[in-house]
């Protein structure tokens, strides 16, 4: 089966998953105690005003009718109207999603750039001091929540040392006229990197620790393979063995953990954005839950599920590039 057909089939298989996400989120959101109209209008609203708001957002209809109507709307790309913001949900998501994606991609870039060298060095120098240090760093990273790391980074590097800002984020594509102290796009990018540094580390530490442990374990197994022993017997330099023979084979488990790490990164992004005051998808979904904004809760959850499904599909496709034994057949 060609790569294109395989990709289309995987996307088709993802449709029932997304429908399941929509269904579960819809009914859970509508079981939240309280009334979003009362939150919007206050504790003593007028009865006519309450009925008008309920009719405007379709809250006066039976639950099953609202569910079927919502499924139809989602199929056409309409995620409804936010009760709290009184704006289209899709518009709110398109404003916030780039911020969260920037944070997640930078966190994964930090994790991959630091974890893979640490894992390789740890495997090459097994049971030596470098290996022990790498394993201790990984253990601390896996055991520490991302929001706690963020708080520690703010206290040390923002409050005490004053090296980095504690809150907010400057987008690298922002117009220089909208950014204080920036006259050119290069200065905007510099400020963006300056603001992004602490939340990137806070969110990426867990991913870095997980990838380091998997990279080390995979490289240890790969370096003990028969093909590596044969290469050493032929006198192939150790650096060539690691780079050309052991490294590529060891990356399949790493790709898997990176793809699965999207779920923890999405959850961590919610907490990291809250700690650093970043106006992304995390803050948006928390605001939606606090104000019982059903439409916004369902829309943000659907987008999170879609991002995760896309990550899993990309992970599957990358297998074929790293391992020639992987085929896109019908079996």
Backbone as numpy.savetxt, mean C-alpha at the origin, in Angstrom:
# Nx Ny Nz CAx CAy CAz Cx Cy Cz
-0.41 -20.45 -23.25 -1.26 -19.26 -23.25 -0.37 -18.02 -23.25
-0.68 -17.05 -24.08 0.12 -15.84 -24.16 -0.03 -15.02 -22.90
0.94 -14.12 -22.70 0.92 -13.26 -21.52 -0.32 -12.39 -21.50
-0.74 -11.89 -22.67 -1.91 -11.02 -22.73 -3.17 -11.79 -22.32
-3.35 -13.00 -22.85 -4.52 -13.80 -22.49 -4.52 -14.15 -21.01
-3.34 -14.47 -20.49 -3.23 -14.79 -19.07 -3.62 -13.58 -18.22
-3.13 -12.40 -18.60 -3.45 -11.18 -17.84 -4.94 -10.89 -17.88
-5.56 -11.02 -19.05 -7.00 -10.78 -19.16 -7.78 -11.79 -18.33
-7.32 -13.03 -18.31 -8.02 -14.04 -17.51 -7.90 -13.74 -16.02
-6.74 -13.26 -15.59 -6.55 -12.91 -14.18 -7.44 -11.72 -13.79
-7.57 -10.76 -14.68 -8.45 -9.62 -14.40 -9.91 -10.09 -14.33
-10.29 -11.03 -15.20 -11.65 -11.56 -15.16 -11.90 -12.30 -13.86
-10.89 -13.03 -13.38 -11.03 -13.74 -12.11 -11.12 -12.78 -10.94
-10.60 -11.57 -11.11 -10.63 -10.59 -10.03 -12.01 -9.95 -9.86
-12.85 -10.03 -10.88 -14.18 -9.38 -10.80 -15.02 -9.94 -9.66
-15.14 -11.28 -9.50 -15.91 -11.78 -8.35 -15.32 -11.35 -7.01
-14.00 -11.23 -6.95 -13.36 -10.77 -5.70 -13.80 -9.35 -5.38
-13.79 -8.48 -6.38 -14.20 -7.09 -6.16 -15.69 -7.01 -5.81
-16.51 -7.85 -6.45 -17.93 -7.87 -6.10 -18.12 -8.31 -4.64
-17.32 -9.28 -4.22 -17.38 -9.72 -2.83 -16.97 -8.61 -1.87
-15.93 -7.84 -2.24 -15.49 -6.71 -1.41 -16.60 -5.68 -1.30
-17.24 -5.36 -2.44 -18.33 -4.39 -2.43 -19.48 -4.87 -1.55
-19.83 -6.15 -1.68 -20.97 -6.70 -0.93 -20.71 -6.68 0.57
-19.55 -7.21 0.97 -19.24 -7.27 2.40 -19.13 -5.87 3.00
-18.45 -4.98 2.29 -18.29 -3.62 2.80 -19.62 -2.89 2.89
-20.48 -3.09 1.91 -21.78 -2.42 1.91 -22.59 -2.80 3.15
-22.71 -4.09 3.42 -23.56 -4.51 4.53 -22.92 -4.22 5.88
-21.57 -4.31 5.96 -20.91 -3.95 7.23 -21.05 -2.46 7.50
-20.86 -1.64 6.47 -20.96 -0.19 6.66 -22.35 0.21 7.11
-23.36 -0.47 6.60 -24.73 -0.12 6.96 -25.15 -0.69 8.31
-24.28 -1.47 8.95 -24.56 -1.97 10.29 -23.88 -1.14 11.37
-23.15 -0.09 10.97 -22.49 0.76 11.96 -23.56 1.47 12.80
-23.45 1.42 14.13 -24.45 2.10 14.97 -24.42 3.61 14.73
-25.59 4.24 14.83 -25.67 5.68 14.66 -26.32 6.06 13.34
-26.46 7.36 13.16 -27.14 7.89 11.98 -26.27 8.97 11.35
-25.82 8.78 10.11 -24.98 9.81 9.47 -25.69 11.14 9.29
-27.02 11.11 9.16 -27.76 12.36 9.00 -27.71 13.18 10.28
-27.79 12.50 11.44 -27.69 13.21 12.70 -26.30 13.79 12.91
-25.29 13.07 12.46 -23.92 13.59 12.56 -23.77 14.83 11.68
-24.40 14.81 10.52 -24.31 15.92 9.60 -25.09 17.15 10.09
-26.29 16.93 10.62 -27.18 18.04 10.96 -27.15 18.41 12.44
-26.55 17.57 13.28 -26.55 17.87 14.70 -27.53 17.00 15.45
-27.55 17.10 16.79 -28.39 16.20 17.60 -29.88 16.48 17.51
-30.30 17.73 17.17 -31.74 18.06 17.14 -32.14 18.65 15.79
-32.05 17.85 14.72 -32.42 18.38 13.40 -33.93 18.39 13.21
-34.40 19.21 12.27 -35.82 19.21 11.93 -36.19 17.98 11.15
-37.42 17.48 11.36 -37.85 16.25 10.73 -37.89 16.38 9.22
-38.36 17.51 8.71 -38.41 17.71 7.26 -37.02 17.73 6.65
-36.09 18.35 7.35 -34.72 18.41 6.85 -34.09 17.03 6.84
-34.38 16.24 7.87 -33.85 14.86 7.93 -34.40 14.04 6.77
-35.68 14.13 6.52 -36.28 13.36 5.44 -35.74 13.80 4.08
-35.49 15.11 3.92 -34.94 15.59 2.65 -33.53 15.05 2.42
-32.70 15.03 3.47 -31.33 14.52 3.35 -31.35 13.02 3.06
-32.24 12.29 3.76 -32.32 10.85 3.51 -32.75 10.55 2.07
-33.68 11.32 1.56 -34.12 11.12 0.18 -33.02 11.48 -0.80
-32.23 12.51 -0.48 -31.16 12.95 -1.37 -30.10 11.87 -1.54
-29.78 11.18 -0.44 -28.73 10.16 -0.49 -29.29 8.74 -0.58
-30.59 8.60 -0.75 -31.19 7.29 -0.92 -31.28 6.47 0.34
-31.14 7.10 1.52 -31.16 6.37 2.78 -32.57 5.99 3.21
-33.59 6.49 2.50 -34.97 6.17 2.85 -35.46 4.90 2.16
-34.63 4.31 1.30 -35.04 3.10 0.58 -34.63 1.85 1.33
-35.27 0.70 1.06 -34.87 -0.56 1.70 -33.41 -0.89 1.37
-32.78 -1.67 2.27 -31.35 -1.97 2.13 -31.04 -2.70 0.84
-31.88 -3.66 0.46 -31.58 -4.44 -0.74 -31.66 -3.58 -2.00
-32.58 -2.63 -2.01 -32.68 -1.72 -3.16 -31.44 -0.83 -3.26
-30.97 -0.35 -2.12 -29.76 0.47 -2.12 -28.55 -0.35 -2.56
-28.51 -1.63 -2.17 -27.40 -2.49 -2.57 -27.38 -2.71 -4.08
-28.52 -3.06 -4.65 -28.59 -3.28 -6.10 -28.28 -1.99 -6.86
-28.79 -0.87 -6.36 -28.51 0.41 -7.00 -27.02 0.74 -6.94
-26.40 0.42 -5.81 -24.97 0.71 -5.66 -24.13 -0.17 -6.58
-24.49 -1.45 -6.71 -23.77 -2.33 -7.62 -23.85 -1.81 -9.06
-25.02 -1.37 -9.46 -25.19 -0.83 -10.81 -24.35 0.42 -11.00
-24.33 1.27 -10.00 -23.55 2.52 -10.10 -22.06 2.23 -10.18
-21.58 1.28 -9.37 -20.15 0.93 -9.39 -19.75 0.38 -10.75
-20.63 -0.42 -11.36 -20.34 -0.99 -12.67 -20.17 0.10 -13.74
-20.80 1.25 -13.53 -20.68 2.36 -14.49 -19.64 3.39 -14.06
-18.90 3.09 -12.96 -17.86 4.01 -12.51 -18.33 5.11 -11.59
-19.57 5.01 -11.11 -20.12 6.02 -10.20 -20.10 5.44 -8.78
-19.28 6.01 -7.89 -19.17 5.53 -6.52 -20.08 6.29 -5.57
-20.94 7.13 -6.11 -21.91 7.81 -5.27 -21.43 9.17 -4.78
-22.22 9.77 -3.89 -21.97 11.10 -3.36 -21.64 10.98 -1.88
-20.54 11.61 -1.47 -20.14 11.58 -0.07 -21.15 12.34 0.78
-21.61 11.71 1.87 -22.57 12.36 2.76 -21.90 13.48 3.54
-20.65 13.26 3.96 -19.96 14.24 4.80 -19.43 15.42 3.98
-18.80 15.13 2.85 -18.18 16.18 2.04 -19.14 16.77 1.01
-20.24 16.07 0.73 -21.20 16.49 -0.30 -20.51 16.67 -1.65
-19.63 15.76 -1.96 -18.90 15.75 -3.24 -18.87 14.32 -3.75
-18.69 14.12 -5.05 -18.60 12.75 -5.57 -17.45 11.98 -4.92
-17.71 10.74 -4.55 -16.70 9.91 -3.89 -15.50 9.71 -4.80
-15.75 9.47 -6.09 -14.66 9.24 -7.03 -13.75 10.47 -7.12
-14.33 11.65 -7.06 -13.53 12.88 -7.09 -12.64 12.98 -5.85
-13.19 12.64 -4.68 -12.40 12.67 -3.45 -11.25 11.66 -3.51
-11.55 10.47 -4.04 -10.52 9.43 -4.12 -9.41 9.84 -5.09
-9.77 10.41 -6.23 -8.76 10.81 -7.21 -7.87 11.92 -6.67
-8.36 12.72 -5.72 -7.53 13.74 -5.10 -6.55 13.14 -4.10
-6.99 12.11 -3.38 -6.17 11.55 -2.29 -5.33 10.35 -2.70
-5.79 9.58 -3.69 -5.08 8.35 -4.06 -3.63 8.59 -4.49
-3.32 9.61 -5.31 -1.91 9.83 -5.68 -1.00 10.04 -4.48
-1.52 10.66 -3.43 -0.71 10.88 -2.22 -0.34 9.55 -1.57
-1.35 8.68 -1.41 -1.10 7.37 -0.79 -0.20 6.51 -1.67
-0.41 6.53 -2.97 0.44 5.75 -3.88 1.88 6.24 -3.82
2.07 7.56 -3.75 3.43 8.10 -3.62 4.09 7.60 -2.35
3.35 7.62 -1.24 3.90 7.15 0.03 4.21 5.66 -0.02
3.31 4.86 -0.59 3.53 3.42 -0.65 4.68 3.05 -1.58
4.74 3.66 -2.75 5.82 3.35 -3.69 7.18 3.74 -3.14
7.24 4.90 -2.48 8.51 5.32 -1.89 8.91 4.38 -0.75
7.92 3.93 0.04 8.21 3.00 1.13 8.72 1.66 0.58
8.10 1.17 -0.49 8.56 -0.08 -1.09 9.93 0.10 -1.74
10.18 1.25 -2.35 11.50 1.51 -2.93 12.57 1.49 -1.84
12.29 2.17 -0.73 13.22 2.15 0.41 13.43 0.73 0.91
12.34 -0.05 1.03 12.44 -1.41 1.54 13.27 -2.30 0.62
13.02 -2.21 -0.68 13.73 -3.08 -1.62 15.21 -2.70 -1.72
15.48 -1.40 -1.80 16.87 -0.94 -1.95 17.71 -1.31 -0.74
17.13 -1.31 0.44 17.90 -1.65 1.65 17.86 -3.15 1.97
16.72 -3.79 1.72 16.55 -5.18 2.16 17.34 -6.17 1.31
17.33 -5.99 0.00 18.01 -6.97 -0.86 19.52 -7.00 -0.60
20.22 -5.86 -0.55 21.65 -5.94 -0.18 21.87 -6.54 1.20
21.03 -6.17 2.18 21.18 -6.74 3.53 21.00 -8.25 3.50
20.00 -8.72 2.78 19.76 -10.15 2.71 20.88 -10.91 2.02
21.40 -10.34 0.94 22.49 -11.00 0.21 23.75 -11.05 1.05
24.10 -9.92 1.69 25.29 -9.89 2.54 25.15 -10.85 3.71
23.94 -10.89 4.29 23.69 -11.79 5.41 23.85 -13.24 5.01
23.39 -13.59 3.80 23.51 -14.97 3.33 24.96 -15.33 3.00
25.68 -14.40 2.37 27.08 -14.66 2.02 27.95 -14.80 3.27
27.64 -14.05 4.30 28.43 -14.07 5.54 27.61 -14.69 6.67
27.11 -15.83 6.40 26.23 -16.52 7.34 26.94 -16.79 8.65
26.24 -16.48 9.76 26.73 -16.67 11.13 27.94 -15.81 11.46
28.19 -14.79 10.68 29.23 -13.82 10.98 28.57 -12.57 11.56
29.36 -11.61 12.08 28.77 -10.40 12.69 27.80 -9.66 11.78
28.12 -9.55 10.49 27.22 -8.86 9.56 25.87 -9.56 9.48
25.88 -10.88 9.53 24.64 -11.65 9.50 23.83 -11.41 10.77
24.50 -11.38 11.92 23.80 -11.17 13.18 23.16 -9.78 13.23
23.88 -8.77 12.76 23.35 -7.40 12.75 22.12 -7.32 11.84
22.22 -7.92 10.66 21.10 -7.90 9.73 19.88 -8.59 10.31
20.07 -9.70 11.00 18.95 -10.43 11.58 18.32 -9.67 12.74
19.14 -8.96 13.51 18.61 -8.15 14.61 17.77 -7.00 14.06
18.28 -6.34 13.02 17.52 -5.25 12.38 16.19 -5.76 11.85
16.21 -6.92 11.22 14.97 -7.51 10.67 13.98 -7.84 11.78
14.50 -8.40 12.88 13.62 -8.77 13.99 12.95 -7.54 14.60
13.72 -6.47 14.78 13.16 -5.23 15.32 12.12 -4.66 14.36
12.43 -4.67 13.07 11.51 -4.13 12.08 10.20 -4.88 12.00
10.26 -6.21 12.10 9.05 -7.02 12.03 8.21 -6.86 13.30
8.86 -6.62 14.43 8.16 -6.59 15.72 7.59 -5.23 16.08
7.94 -4.19 15.34 7.57 -2.83 15.72 6.47 -2.29 14.81
5.36 -1.79 15.37 4.28 -1.23 14.54 4.75 0.02 13.80
4.20 0.24 12.62 4.63 1.37 11.79 4.30 2.71 12.44
3.15 2.80 13.14 2.79 4.08 13.75 3.75 4.42 14.89
4.24 3.40 15.63 5.19 3.65 16.72 6.54 4.12 16.16
6.96 3.49 15.05 8.20 3.94 14.40 8.04 5.38 13.94
6.87 5.73 13.39 6.63 7.09 12.95 6.71 8.08 14.09
6.12 7.74 15.24 6.17 8.63 16.40 7.61 8.83 16.89
8.38 7.75 16.93 9.78 7.85 17.35 10.57 8.73 16.38
10.36 8.55 15.08 11.05 9.36 14.08 10.70 10.84 14.23
9.42 11.14 14.50 9.01 12.54 14.68 9.68 13.14 15.91
9.70 12.39 17.02 10.29 12.90 18.26 11.78 13.17 18.08
12.49 12.22 17.46 13.94 12.33 17.35 14.35 13.31 16.26
13.86 13.09 15.03 14.37 13.84 13.89 13.62 15.13 13.59
12.41 15.27 14.10 11.65 16.51 13.87 11.73 17.45 15.06
11.44 16.93 16.27 11.39 17.81 17.44 12.77 18.08 18.04
13.55 17.01 18.28 14.85 17.21 18.92 15.92 17.72 17.98
16.06 17.08 16.83 17.11 17.47 15.89 16.64 18.53 14.89
15.36 18.55 14.56 14.84 19.54 13.63 15.31 19.36 12.20
15.63 18.12 11.84 16.15 17.87 10.49 15.03 17.75 9.46
13.89 17.24 9.87 12.80 16.99 8.93 11.49 17.53 9.50
10.54 17.89 8.64 9.22 18.34 9.12 8.44 17.17 9.73
7.58 17.51 10.70 6.83 16.47 11.40 5.50 16.16 10.73
4.95 17.08 9.95 3.62 16.88 9.39 3.58 17.37 7.95
2.60 16.83 7.23 2.35 17.29 5.87 3.21 16.62 4.83
2.83 16.85 3.57 3.57 16.28 2.45 3.43 17.19 1.24
4.55 17.48 0.60 4.57 18.26 -0.63 4.65 17.29 -1.80
3.71 17.40 -2.72 3.71 16.51 -3.88 4.75 16.96 -4.89
5.54 16.04 -5.45 6.61 16.44 -6.38 6.12 17.06 -7.67
4.86 16.81 -8.03 4.31 17.39 -9.26 3.52 18.68 -9.00
3.56 19.18 -7.78 2.83 20.40 -7.45 3.42 21.61 -8.19
2.59 22.59 -8.44 3.04 23.81 -9.10 3.91 24.62 -8.14
5.08 25.11 -8.57 5.95 25.89 -7.68 5.27 27.08 -7.04
4.29 27.67 -7.72 3.59 28.82 -7.15 2.72 28.44 -5.95
2.40 27.15 -5.81 1.57 26.69 -4.70 2.40 26.18 -3.52
3.73 26.17 -3.65 4.61 25.65 -2.61 5.45 26.78 -2.05
5.39 26.96 -0.74 6.14 28.05 -0.11 7.64 27.80 -0.24
8.35 28.84 -0.68 9.80 28.78 -0.78 10.32 28.03 -1.99
9.45 27.71 -2.95 9.88 26.99 -4.15 9.65 27.86 -5.37
10.73 28.12 -6.11 10.64 28.92 -7.32 10.67 28.06 -8.58
11.23 26.86 -8.47 11.33 25.96 -9.62 10.79 24.58 -9.25
10.59 23.75 -10.27 10.09 22.40 -10.03 11.12 21.56 -9.28
12.42 21.83 -9.50 13.47 21.09 -8.79 13.36 21.34 -7.29
13.07 22.58 -6.90 12.92 22.88 -5.49 11.68 22.22 -4.90
10.63 22.10 -5.71 9.43 21.38 -5.26 9.77 19.92 -4.99
10.51 19.28 -5.89 10.90 17.89 -5.72 11.79 17.73 -4.49
12.69 18.69 -4.26 13.55 18.63 -3.08 12.72 18.71 -1.80
11.77 19.63 -1.76 10.91 19.74 -0.59 10.05 18.49 -0.40
9.61 17.91 -1.52 8.81 16.69 -1.44 9.62 15.56 -0.82
10.87 15.39 -1.26 11.72 14.35 -0.70 11.99 14.61 0.78
12.15 15.89 1.15 12.40 16.25 2.54 11.20 15.89 3.42
10.00 16.17 2.96 8.80 15.83 3.71 8.52 14.33 3.72
8.91 13.65 2.65 8.57 12.24 2.47 9.49 11.31 3.25
10.65 11.79 3.66 11.68 10.91 4.21 11.20 10.16 5.45
10.68 10.85 6.44 10.27 10.19 7.68 9.08 9.24 7.49
7.98 9.66 6.84 6.89 8.69 6.64 7.29 7.51 5.76
8.21 7.72 4.83 8.69 6.63 3.99 9.37 5.57 4.85
10.23 6.00 5.76 10.92 5.05 6.63 9.93 4.40 7.60
9.01 5.21 8.14 8.04 4.66 9.07 7.19 3.56 8.45
6.74 3.76 7.22 5.91 2.76 6.54 6.75 1.63 5.95
7.97 1.93 5.51 8.76 0.93 4.80 9.60 0.02 5.67
9.70 0.32 6.97 10.55 -0.50 7.84 10.05 -1.93 7.95
8.74 -2.11 8.12 8.19 -3.46 8.20 8.43 -4.22 6.91
8.20 -3.57 5.76 8.43 -4.24 4.47 9.91 -4.59 4.32
10.78 -3.67 4.72 12.23 -3.92 4.64 12.63 -5.13 5.47
12.09 -5.22 6.68 12.44 -6.34 7.56 11.95 -7.67 6.98
10.72 -7.69 6.47 10.18 -8.93 5.90 10.98 -9.37 4.68
11.27 -8.41 3.79 12.01 -8.75 2.57 13.42 -9.22 2.90
14.05 -8.58 3.89 15.41 -8.98 4.28 15.44 -10.43 4.75
14.48 -10.82 5.57 14.45 -12.19 6.08 14.22 -13.20 4.95
13.30 -12.89 4.05 13.03 -13.80 2.93 14.23 -13.85 1.98
14.84 -12.69 1.71 16.01 -12.64 0.83 17.16 -13.47 1.40
17.41 -13.34 2.68 18.48 -14.12 3.30 18.20 -15.62 3.21
16.98 -16.02 3.57 16.63 -17.44 3.54 16.73 -18.00 2.12
16.24 -17.25 1.13 16.27 -17.72 -0.25 17.71 -17.80 -0.78
18.52 -16.81 -0.44 19.91 -16.81 -0.90 20.71 -17.94 -0.26
20.43 -18.23 1.02 21.13 -19.35 1.68 20.80 -20.66 0.96
19.52 -20.87 0.65 19.13 -22.09 -0.07 19.73 -22.12 -1.47
19.73 -20.97 -2.14 20.25 -20.92 -3.51 21.75 -21.17 -3.54
22.47 -20.63 -2.58 23.93 -20.81 -2.54 24.33 -22.23 -2.19
23.40 -23.01 -1.68 23.68 -24.41 -1.37 23.20 -25.36 -2.46
22.71 -24.80 -3.58 22.22 -25.62 -4.67 23.32 -26.34 -5.42
22.95 -27.42 -6.12 23.93 -28.22 -6.86 24.58 -27.42 -7.98
23.81 -26.55 -8.64 24.38 -25.76 -9.74 25.43 -24.77 -9.22
25.27 -24.31 -8.00 26.27 -23.42 -7.41 27.54 -24.21 -7.07
27.36 -25.40 -6.53 28.53 -26.24 -6.23 29.30 -26.58 -7.50
28.56 -26.85 -8.60 29.21 -27.15 -9.87 29.98 -25.94 -10.38
29.37 -24.75 -10.26 30.06 -23.53 -10.70 31.33 -23.30 -9.90
31.29 -23.56 -8.61 32.50 -23.41 -7.79 33.56 -24.42 -8.17
33.10 -25.64 -8.51 34.07 -26.66 -8.91 34.78 -26.29 -10.21
34.09 -25.52 -11.08 34.71 -25.06 -12.32 35.55 -23.81 -12.11
35.61 -23.32 -10.89 36.44 -22.15 -10.60 35.80 -20.82 -10.92
34.49 -20.77 -11.02 33.80 -19.50 -11.28 33.95 -18.60 -10.06
34.30 -17.33 -10.25 34.44 -16.42 -9.11 33.17 -16.33 -8.28
33.35 -16.17 -6.96 32.20 -16.15 -6.05 31.24 -15.02 -6.37
31.78 -13.85 -6.75 30.90 -12.72 -7.09 30.03 -13.03 -8.30
30.59 -13.75 -9.28 29.82 -14.15 -10.46 28.76 -15.17 -10.10
29.09 -16.09 -9.20 28.13 -17.10 -8.77 26.94 -16.44 -8.10
27.22 -15.48 -7.21 26.14 -14.81 -6.49 25.28 -14.00 -7.46
25.95 -13.27 -8.37 25.22 -12.35 -9.25 24.46 -13.07 -10.35
25.05 -14.06 -10.99 24.46 -14.66 -12.18 23.74 -15.98 -11.92
24.11 -16.68 -10.87 23.55 -18.02 -10.65 22.58 -18.08 -9.47
22.96 -17.49 -8.36 22.16 -17.64 -7.14 21.10 -16.56 -6.99
21.44 -15.34 -7.38 20.58 -14.20 -7.06 19.22 -14.29 -7.75
19.20 -14.54 -9.05 17.94 -14.52 -9.79 16.98 -15.60 -9.30
17.50 -16.78 -9.04 16.64 -17.88 -8.58 16.04 -17.55 -7.21
16.79 -16.82 -6.40 16.34 -16.52 -5.03 15.27 -15.44 -4.98
14.97 -14.80 -6.10 14.05 -13.67 -6.06 12.57 -14.05 -6.12
12.24 -15.29 -6.48 10.83 -15.67 -6.56 10.09 -15.52 -5.23
10.63 -16.02 -4.12 9.94 -15.79 -2.84 9.90 -14.31 -2.46
10.91 -13.56 -2.87 10.94 -12.12 -2.56 9.81 -11.41 -3.30
9.63 -11.76 -4.57 8.53 -11.16 -5.34 7.19 -11.48 -4.69
7.05 -12.71 -4.19 5.80 -13.10 -3.52 5.54 -12.24 -2.30
6.56 -12.06 -1.46 6.36 -11.29 -0.22 6.13 -9.82 -0.52
6.70 -9.31 -1.61 6.44 -7.93 -2.00 4.99 -7.76 -2.42
4.49 -8.71 -3.22 3.09 -8.63 -3.63 2.13 -8.74 -2.47
2.38 -9.69 -1.56 1.52 -9.85 -0.40 1.68 -8.70 0.58
2.84 -8.04 0.55 3.09 -6.91 1.44 2.22 -5.71 1.14
1.54 -5.71 0.00 0.64 -4.61 -0.33 -0.47 -4.48 0.71
-0.94 -5.62 1.22 -2.04 -5.57 2.19 -1.60 -4.89 3.48
-0.42 -5.26 3.99 0.08 -4.62 5.21 0.46 -3.17 4.95
0.95 -2.88 3.74 1.32 -1.50 3.42 0.09 -0.61 3.34
-1.02 -1.13 2.81 -2.25 -0.34 2.75 -2.76 -0.03 4.15
-2.73 -1.05 5.03 -3.13 -0.82 6.41 -2.17 0.12 7.13
-0.87 -0.06 6.88 0.11 0.81 7.50 0.02 2.24 7.01
-0.39 2.41 5.76 -0.51 3.77 5.21 -1.58 4.56 5.95
-2.66 3.88 6.36 -3.72 4.56 7.11 -3.16 5.15 8.40
-2.39 4.34 9.14 -1.81 4.80 10.40 -0.71 5.82 10.18
0.14 5.59 9.18 1.25 6.51 8.91 0.74 7.88 8.50
-0.28 7.93 7.65 -0.85 9.21 7.24 -1.47 9.95 8.43
-2.05 9.21 9.35 -2.63 9.83 10.54 -1.55 10.41 11.43
-0.46 9.68 11.63 0.63 10.14 12.48 1.30 11.38 11.91
1.52 11.39 10.60 2.25 12.49 9.97 1.33 13.57 9.39
0.04 13.44 9.59 -0.89 14.46 9.11 -0.91 14.60 7.61
-0.80 13.47 6.90 -0.79 13.48 5.44 -2.22 13.26 4.94
-2.65 14.11 4.02 -4.02 14.03 3.51 -4.10 13.04 2.35
-4.09 11.75 2.70 -4.18 10.70 1.70 -5.41 9.84 1.91
-5.39 8.65 1.33 -6.52 7.75 1.43 -6.75 7.29 2.86
-5.68 7.15 3.63 -5.81 6.72 5.01 -6.63 7.69 5.84
-6.28 8.97 5.75 -7.04 9.98 6.48 -8.47 10.06 5.95
-8.64 9.83 4.67 -9.97 9.91 4.08 -10.88 8.82 4.62
-10.37 7.60 4.73 -11.21 6.50 5.20 -11.49 6.63 6.68
-10.55 7.17 7.45 -10.79 7.39 8.88 -11.87 8.44 9.08
-11.81 9.52 8.30 -12.85 10.55 8.36 -14.21 9.97 7.99
-14.22 9.09 6.98 -15.47 8.47 6.55 -16.07 7.61 7.66
-15.22 6.85 8.35 -15.71 5.98 9.43 -16.21 6.81 10.60
-15.47 7.85 10.96 -15.87 8.69 12.09 -17.21 9.38 11.85
-17.50 9.70 10.59 -18.73 10.41 10.26 -19.78 9.50 9.63
-19.53 8.18 9.66 -20.47 7.20 9.13 -20.90 7.53 7.70
-19.91 7.92 6.91 -20.15 8.25 5.50 -20.11 6.95 4.71
-21.28 6.30 4.55 -21.35 4.99 3.94 -20.72 4.95 2.55
-21.08 5.91 1.74 -20.60 5.91 0.35 -19.08 6.03 0.30
-18.52 6.87 1.15 -17.08 7.07 1.15 -16.36 5.85 1.72
-16.92 5.22 2.73 -16.33 4.00 3.28 -16.27 2.92 2.20
-17.37 2.73 1.49 -17.42 1.68 0.47 -16.49 2.01 -0.70
-16.43 3.27 -1.09 -15.57 3.66 -2.21 -14.10 3.48 -1.91
-13.66 3.92 -0.73 -12.24 3.79 -0.38 -11.85 2.33 -0.19
-12.74 1.54 0.41 -12.44 0.11 0.59 -12.34 -0.60 -0.75
-13.21 -0.25 -1.68 -13.16 -0.85 -3.02 -11.85 -0.51 -3.72
-11.41 0.73 -3.59 -10.15 1.14 -4.21 -8.97 0.40 -3.58
-8.97 0.26 -2.26 -7.91 -0.51 -1.59 -7.88 -1.95 -2.10
-9.08 -2.55 -2.22 -9.14 -3.91 -2.74 -8.65 -4.01 -4.17
-8.99 -3.02 -4.98 -8.56 -3.02 -6.38 -7.03 -2.89 -6.48
-6.45 -2.01 -5.68 -4.99 -1.84 -5.68 -4.30 -3.15 -5.28
-4.85 -3.83 -4.28 -4.26 -5.09 -3.84 -4.35 -6.16 -4.92
-5.50 -6.26 -5.57 -5.67 -7.24 -6.64 -4.70 -6.97 -7.79
-4.54 -5.70 -8.15 -3.59 -5.35 -9.21 -2.17 -5.76 -8.82
-1.82 -5.54 -7.55 -0.49 -5.94 -7.08 -0.27 -7.44 -7.18
-1.27 -8.23 -6.85 -1.15 -9.69 -6.93 -1.01 -10.14 -8.38
-1.77 -9.52 -9.28 -1.67 -9.88 -10.70 -0.29 -9.54 -11.25
0.23 -8.38 -10.91 1.58 -8.00 -11.35 2.61 -8.98 -10.81
2.44 -9.41 -9.57 3.35 -10.39 -8.98 3.34 -11.69 -9.77
2.16 -12.16 -10.13 2.06 -13.40 -10.92 2.76 -13.26 -12.26
2.58 -12.11 -12.91 3.17 -11.90 -14.23 4.70 -11.85 -14.14
5.22 -11.26 -13.07 6.68 -11.15 -12.93 7.35 -12.49 -12.73
6.61 -13.50 -12.27 7.20 -14.83 -12.13 7.80 -15.33 -13.44
7.06 -15.11 -14.53 7.52 -15.61 -15.82 8.81 -14.97 -16.29
9.05 -13.73 -15.88 10.28 -13.06 -16.27 11.48 -13.54 -15.44
11.24 -13.92 -14.19 12.34 -14.33 -13.31 12.66 -15.82 -13.40
11.67 -16.64 -13.71 11.88 -18.08 -13.74 11.35 -18.64 -15.06
12.21 -19.10 -15.97 11.77 -19.64 -17.25 10.89 -20.87 -17.11
10.94 -21.53 -15.95 10.11 -22.73 -15.76 8.63 -22.37 -15.61
8.34 -21.12 -15.27 6.96 -20.69 -15.10 6.35 -20.41 -16.47
5.24 -21.05 -16.78 4.57 -20.83 -18.06 3.15 -20.35 -17.79
2.56 -19.74 -18.81 1.18 -19.24 -18.71 0.23 -20.18 -19.43
0.39 -21.47 -19.14 -0.44 -22.47 -19.80 -1.78 -22.64 -19.13
-2.56 -23.57 -19.65 -3.92 -23.82 -19.14 -3.92 -24.79 -17.96
-2.76 -25.42 -17.69 -2.76 -26.39 -16.62 -2.85 -25.73 -15.27
